[in-house]
Amino acid sequence: MQTMPAATEDSPTRTDICSAAPRRHPRPDGQDRYTISEVVAFTSLTAHTLRWYERIGLMSHIDRSHTGQRRYSNRDLDWLDLVGKLRLTGMPVADMVRYAELVREGDHTFDERRELLETTRRDVLSRIAELQDTLAVLDRKIDFYSERTR
């Protein structure tokens, strides 16, 4: 899901590509239509998860072939990459769905999207601090046992 932010004097058009540097999926050059099984292979998500994402509104409408099979685009894969990053942050699914809704609503939702991401960022920083504290405890214990076994 890409949106076109408001233009500025410096940049007449900018594109929100959903992540700073999207990881390149192992996609064939020039291809932009993928079956659900190909997306499963690219993302390590299950077909069930992909269908669920679509059902709950985390994915926008997925194109279909003339036989009704889902056909994902590179843009869909980029979006799934962002969703994977948001999942790693611990963002609740409801917040991810809300973010997806805001993206679909358009540029006037930039402030609300930013607030949602800033809240998630604060949560991530808090978790990082907790993990650093935990790591320090582990390091002290490892040092303690290393000294005892010398």
One Martini backbone bead per residue (centre of mass of N, CA, C, O) as a GRO file, in nm:
protein
  150
    1MET     BB    1   0.087   0.041   0.029
    2GLN     BB    2   0.068   0.342  -0.133
    3THR     BB    3   0.141   0.684  -0.089
    4MET     BB    4   0.080   1.034  -0.155
    5PRO     BB    5   0.211   1.286  -0.040
    6ALA     BB    6   0.247   1.589   0.011
    7ALA     BB    7   0.369   1.842  -0.146
    8THR     BB    8   0.670   2.016  -0.204
    9GLU     BB    9   0.907   2.227  -0.303
   10ASP     BB   10   1.138   2.007  -0.302
   11SER     BB   11   0.893   1.782  -0.345
   12PRO     BB   12   0.637   1.720  -0.548
   13THR     BB   13   0.689   1.400  -0.498
   14ARG     BB   14   0.611   1.147  -0.262
   15THR     BB   15   0.680   0.818  -0.127
   16ASP     BB   16   0.514   0.582   0.067
   17ILE     BB   17   0.676   0.262   0.121
   18CYS     BB   18   0.647   0.171   0.447
   19SER     BB   19   0.969   0.161   0.422
   20ALA     BB   20   1.280   0.257   0.404
   21ALA     BB   21   1.410  -0.052   0.329
   22PRO     BB   22   1.307  -0.278   0.149
   23ARG     BB   23   1.306  -0.598   0.128
   24ARG     BB   24   1.406  -0.815  -0.099
   25HIS     BB   25   1.245  -1.027  -0.270
   26PRO     BB   26   1.247  -1.333  -0.443
   27ARG     BB   27   1.197  -1.190  -0.737
   28PRO     BB   28   1.114  -1.179  -1.042
   29ASP     BB   29   1.193  -1.010  -1.297
   30GLY     BB   30   0.906  -0.824  -1.396
   31GLN     BB   31   0.727  -0.924  -1.172
   32ASP     BB   32   0.358  -0.864  -1.044
   33ARG     BB   33   0.247  -1.170  -1.001
   34TYR     BB   34   0.111  -1.370  -0.730
   35THR     BB   35   0.066  -1.635  -0.561
   36ILE     BB   36   0.005  -1.762  -0.260
   37SER     BB   37   0.243  -1.967  -0.267
   38GLU     BB   38   0.461  -1.757  -0.332
   39VAL     BB   39   0.415  -1.578  -0.082
   40VAL     BB   40   0.478  -1.792   0.123
   41ALA     BB   41   0.775  -1.826   0.028
   42PHE     BB   42   0.862  -1.521   0.067
   43THR     BB   43   0.735  -1.480   0.387
   44SER     BB   44   0.643  -1.734   0.580
   45LEU     BB   45   0.358  -1.734   0.550
   46THR     BB   46   0.045  -1.832   0.559
   47ALA     BB   47  -0.241  -1.869   0.390
   48HIS     BB   48  -0.420  -1.816   0.631
   49THR     BB   49  -0.294  -1.544   0.709
   50LEU     BB   50  -0.347  -1.396   0.443
   51ARG     BB   51  -0.656  -1.425   0.456
   52TRP     BB   52  -0.690  -1.288   0.730
   53TYR     BB   53  -0.575  -1.013   0.659
   54GLU     BB   54  -0.798  -0.959   0.453
   55ARG     BB   55  -1.051  -0.998   0.638
   56ILE     BB   56  -0.952  -0.765   0.861
   57GLY     BB   57  -0.793  -0.525   0.680
   58LEU     BB   58  -0.471  -0.540   0.644
   59MET     BB   59  -0.553  -0.589   0.357
   60SER     BB   60  -0.616  -0.509   0.071
   61HIS     BB   61  -0.732  -0.561  -0.210
   62ILE     BB   62  -0.707  -0.856  -0.393
   63ASP     BB   63  -0.643  -0.967  -0.669
   64ARG     BB   64  -0.792  -1.153  -0.945
   65SER     BB   65  -0.841  -1.394  -1.135
   66HIS     BB   66  -1.057  -1.541  -1.358
   67THR     BB   67  -1.065  -1.792  -1.129
   68GLY     BB   68  -1.016  -1.641  -0.827
   69GLN     BB   69  -0.725  -1.602  -0.779
   70ARG     BB   70  -0.487  -1.479  -0.612
   71ARG     BB   71  -0.302  -1.157  -0.682
   72TYR     BB   72  -0.001  -1.048  -0.607
   73SER     BB   73   0.201  -0.773  -0.546
   74ASN     BB   74   0.470  -0.589  -0.479
   75ARG     BB   75   0.312  -0.401  -0.295
   76ASP     BB   76   0.206  -0.626  -0.112
   77LEU     BB   77   0.488  -0.722  -0.021
   78ASP     BB   78   0.570  -0.456   0.110
   79TRP     BB   79   0.343  -0.454   0.315
   80LEU     BB   80   0.416  -0.725   0.452
   81ASP     BB   81   0.685  -0.623   0.553
   82LEU     BB   82   0.569  -0.410   0.742
   83VAL     BB   83   0.391  -0.597   0.909
   84GLY     BB   84   0.628  -0.760   1.018
   85LYS     BB   85   0.754  -0.522   1.170
   86LEU     BB   86   0.509  -0.458   1.348
   87ARG     BB   87   0.501  -0.731   1.487
   88LEU     BB   88   0.790  -0.706   1.617
   89THR     BB   89   0.694  -0.462   1.806
   90GLY     BB   90   0.393  -0.550   1.924
   91MET     BB   91   0.169  -0.461   1.768
   92PRO     BB   92  -0.144  -0.457   1.758
   93VAL     BB   93  -0.369  -0.562   1.534
   94ALA     BB   94  -0.566  -0.326   1.562
   95ASP     BB   95  -0.347  -0.111   1.492
   96MET     BB   96  -0.276  -0.221   1.214
   97VAL     BB   97  -0.557  -0.188   1.097
   98ARG     BB   98  -0.579   0.113   1.146
   99TYR     BB   99  -0.341   0.191   0.971
  100ALA     BB  100  -0.457   0.075   0.708
  101GLU     BB  101  -0.704   0.257   0.705
  102LEU     BB  102  -0.551   0.526   0.695
  103VAL     BB  103  -0.409   0.479   0.430
  104ARG     BB  104  -0.676   0.450   0.263
  105GLU     BB  105  -0.788   0.744   0.335
  106GLY     BB  106  -0.519   0.920   0.336
  107ASP     BB  107  -0.333   1.212   0.384
  108HIS     BB  108  -0.515   1.327   0.629
  109THR     BB  109  -0.373   1.082   0.827
  110PHE     BB  110  -0.078   1.141   0.911
  111ASP     BB  111  -0.096   1.217   1.212
  112GLU     BB  112  -0.222   0.949   1.311
  113ARG     BB  113   0.002   0.766   1.208
  114ARG     BB  114   0.233   0.893   1.362
  115GLU     BB  115   0.120   0.844   1.646
  116LEU     BB  116   0.113   0.538   1.627
  117LEU     BB  117   0.422   0.508   1.573
  118GLU     BB  118   0.523   0.658   1.826
  119THR     BB  119   0.401   0.466   2.031
  120THR     BB  120   0.553   0.218   1.930
  121ARG     BB  121   0.836   0.332   1.970
  122ARG     BB  122   0.819   0.362   2.276
  123ASP     BB  123   0.775   0.061   2.329
  124VAL     BB  124   1.040  -0.035   2.205
  125LEU     BB  125   1.233   0.127   2.386
  126SER     BB  126   1.139  -0.009   2.645
  127ARG     BB  127   1.217  -0.298   2.562
  128ILE     BB  128   1.514  -0.241   2.517
  129ALA     BB  129   1.578  -0.158   2.806
  130GLU     BB  130   1.496  -0.426   2.932
  131LEU     BB  131   1.700  -0.599   2.768
  132GLN     BB  132   1.956  -0.454   2.864
  133ASP     BB  133   1.918  -0.526   3.160
  134THR     BB  134   1.914  -0.832   3.117
  135LEU     BB  135   2.192  -0.850   2.987
  136ALA     BB  136   2.350  -0.746   3.231
  137VAL     BB  137   2.276  -0.978   3.414
  138LEU     BB  138   2.392  -1.203   3.241
  139ASP     BB  139   2.682  -1.099   3.233
  140ARG     BB  140   2.733  -1.117   3.538
  141LYS     BB  141   2.684  -1.421   3.559
  142ILE     BB  142   2.895  -1.513   3.358
  143ASP     BB  143   3.135  -1.386   3.505
  144PHE     BB  144   3.100  -1.538   3.767
  145TYR     BB  145   3.132  -1.829   3.642
  146SER     BB  146   3.404  -1.781   3.506
  147GLU     BB  147   3.566  -1.728   3.772
  148ARG     BB  148   3.495  -2.015   3.907
  149THR     BB  149   3.634  -2.193   3.651
  150ARG     BB  150   3.955  -2.102   3.677
   0.00000   0.00000   0.00000
